[in-house]
Amino acid sequence: IRSARAYFLNTVMEYDAVLTRYGGSDDADADVYDFGINEIDGMKVASPYIWRQNDLGKVAPHNAYSSSSAIRQGIVDFGYDGIEAKGIFEFNIEDTKPEAESANRLFLGFRPGGSSEFKYDESTKTYLRFVDGQAHLEEIDKTQIAAKNIIVQMVSMGFYADGVHRSVDNVGEGRGYLLTNGTVQEIIWKKADRSSKTEFLDLNENPIKLNPGQTWVEVFDQSKEMIIE
């Protein structure tokens, strides 16, 4: 569980979600109050909702954890609406391979020496994830993280006036890519305002359909290096 940033809330509001966080920037704190966002904040409440895990070789602030059962209990205890919001994605009934260009590798260079990479595994029909060239493993069972669908949402990024906290322009519209089953197709995203749901559309402006399975949305700075091959 990490600290919140203002642009996180643009996604939180899409789902009418309960923001689970450990503190945050001044902008995020102000927005939580202004927009009346339901939250579980480790700076205000601790166990049994959020706790420090000290047996995994990590130190603060990188060792704040929670669980789905703990968050659900918090929703009950704090009197939040537990009704599940309607999702923003449409899914195919059966696994489908689009008629599109091949894409067996996605490389996202976030910064010098910092990258995320996905490599297509034909045997599982998923994309295996790597971080800085190393396999990205689940912390507990050590299996490699994999995604069936990857959406790359291209955005403009910068910094707030403090020069420390990053700004992400994920309201408006822009281009992107959908990778699934070893293929890639160009898409469009649109988000009318901070609380509106993001629409992911094909080039004819029809909602994209995803294959059943794990889906990652990589919000990526359009000025950085991206390779799809």
N, C-alpha and C positions, 0 to 999 in steps of 0.2 A: 504494500500500500504506500503510495507516494503522496507528496504534497500537490495541491491543485493549482492549475493555472487558468486564467480567464477563458482561454479558448477551449478548455475541456468542457466548460459549461454549455457551449454551443451544441455539443453532442449530448450531454446529460439531458438537456431540455427536449431534444428530439424524442427521447424515449420516456419522458416524464420519470426519469430514474432517480433513485436515492443515491446521492453522491457519497461515496465512501472514500475518505481521504485522511491524510495526516497533516493538517495545517494547509498553508498555501500562501500565495502572493497576496499583497494588499488588494489588488484588482479582483482576484478571485473571491476573497473574503467579502468585499463590497457587493459583488454580483450575487453571491449566495443570499445575502440579506435583501438586496433590491428585488430580485426575482422570486424570492420566497422558495428557494430550492430546499427540498428535504435532504438532510445529510446525516452521516455518522462520521464524526471528526475525532480522530485519535488524540488531538490536542485538548479535547473537551471531555471525552469519555474514553475509558480504556477497556481492559478485559471485562466481560467476555467478548466484546465486539472487535477490538483491535488490540494486538499485543506485540511485544518485541520478542522475536525468536532468536535466542542466543546460542543455539547449538548447531548452526549451519555455517559457521565461519564468516559471518557478516557482522558488520558493526553499523551503528546508527549513522546516517538515516536510512540505510539500505536493508534494515532487518525488521521493518514493520509488516505484519502479516494479518490476514483475516481468513475467513472461510465462508462459503455460500450459506452454510447453516447459521453461522454467527451473524451474518448480515441479515438473513431472514428473521432471526430472533430480534435484532435491533429494529427492524421494520415494525414488528408487533409491539415491542416494548415502547417505542416512541410514538405509536399511534399513526404511522404513515399508511397511506393507501397501498395495499398489497396487490391490487389488480394489475395483471400483466398488460403492458401496453402493446399495441399492434406493431409488428416489426416494419422495417422500411424496405425489406428485400422480398423479391419473388423467387421461388425455387422451382426447378424442373421436377416433375414427378419421378422421372428416371434419369440416371446419369447420361449426359449427352455431350458429345464432342462437337463443338462448333466448327463450321466451315470457315476457318480463319488461319492466319499465318502461324507457323510453328514457333513455340517459345519454350525452350528447355531450361533457360537460366534467366534470372532477374537479379541484377546487381544494383544496389542503391548506396551511393557514396555520401553519407551524411556529413562527413568531415574527414580531414586527413587522418588516416589510421582508424577511422570508425565507419564500418559498413554493415549492411544487412544483405544477405544473399539467399536466394531460393533456387534449388536445383530440382528439376522434374525427375521423379522416380516412376518409371513405367510400370513396375511391379505392383505398386500401390495406387497409382494414378493420383499422386499427391506431390506437392512441392516441399522438399526438405529444407529446413531453415538453418542458415549459418550466420554467425555473428563474428565479424573480424576474422573470417576464414575458418573459424572453428564451429563444429556442429553445436547447435543450440539444443541443449538437453533439458528435459523435465527435471526439476530439482529432486523429486522424490524417487521416481522409478527409472530415471536416466534414459528414457526413450527420447528419440529425436523429435522435436516439434515439427509438425507438418501441416500444410494447409491444402484444402481441396480447391478453394478459390482465393485469388489475391486481387484486390482492387487497389490500384495505385492512384491516389487522388493528388493531382499536382496543384500546389498552392504557392502563394508568395509568403515568405517568412522574413522576419526581421527581429528587432528588439524594441522593448519599451524604452522610455526616456532614461530609465535607470541603467541601461546598457547591460543588464544582467538577465532579466526575464525575457524569454523569447515571445514574440508575437507571431501568430499564425492566422492568415487571412482565409478562414474556411467558411466565410459567408460570401455569397455572390454566385459566380459560376466559373467553370474552367474545364480543362480536359483531363483525361485520365486513361487508364488501361485496365482491362480485365484479363487475367490469366487463369485458365482452367484446362485440365486435361491436355497439357502440352501445347496449348494454343494461346494467342493473344489477339485482342481486338481493341481498337480505340473506342473510348466512351466519353461522355460528357457528364459533369456533375453540376447541380444547381441547388442553391439554398437561399431562399428569399430573404430571410432575416434570422436572427440568432435562435429563435425558438422553433422555426420551421424545420421540417424534416428534409434531409438531403436527398435529392433525387439523383439516381445513377441511371443514365440513359444511353441507348445506342446512338449512332450518328443520325438516325431518323427520329430521334427523340422519343423512342419507345422505352419503357422500363426494361432494364436488363434482367435476365433470369440467371440464377446461379444454380450450380449443381449441389445436390444434398451433401453436406459435409462442412468441415471447419472452414471458416471464412476470415481472412485478414484484410483490414483496410490499412494500407500504408499511406499515411499523409506525408507527402514528400515535397521538399523545397524544389521548385521547378528550375532554380538556378544551379542545382548541384548535378553531379554526374550520375546518370542512369543508363544501364545497358540491358537490353532485352535481346536475347539471341536463342 
